[in-house]
Amino acid sequence: MRRQTGLFGAAGVAASLGIVMLNVSAFLALAEVVSTPLAALIVAVANLIIAGVLASVAGNQSAEAETAPVTEVRDMALEDIDAELQVFVAEAKTTADNVKRMARDPVGMVAPGIASAVAKAVVSSLSK
């Protein structure tokens, strides 16, 4: 990532130097045809026009088209988290209800398990 950022930075510097050299060459070419101040003015006005066009194009760009997929993924993740949270809350409620029921009637909760164990033992002893 750092290397890529460095390369983009170097590319930006190289492009800036290229633009400066284009401006200098345009100035020198115009200075041979018109006066030096007029050549500088023509190059400056051309740069301002280009900057205005670029600013206009940038102003018409919408970030919504680029951020819409990210927003959609975020919303889907939030929905999944909400669904999992609801399942967890339901399970916690069920567990709390079972604990309350066991606290009220501990023998009633254990009796079915004991009864089935006793029944299995009786059946196995009778079958022998």
ABEGO torsion letter per residue (X at the ends): XAAAAAAAAAAAAAAAAAAAAAAAAAAAAAAAABBAAAAAAAAAAAAAAAAAAAAAAAAABBAAAAAAAAAAAAAAAAAAAAAAAAAAAAAAAAAAAAAAAAAABAAAAAAAAAAAAAAAAAAAAAAX
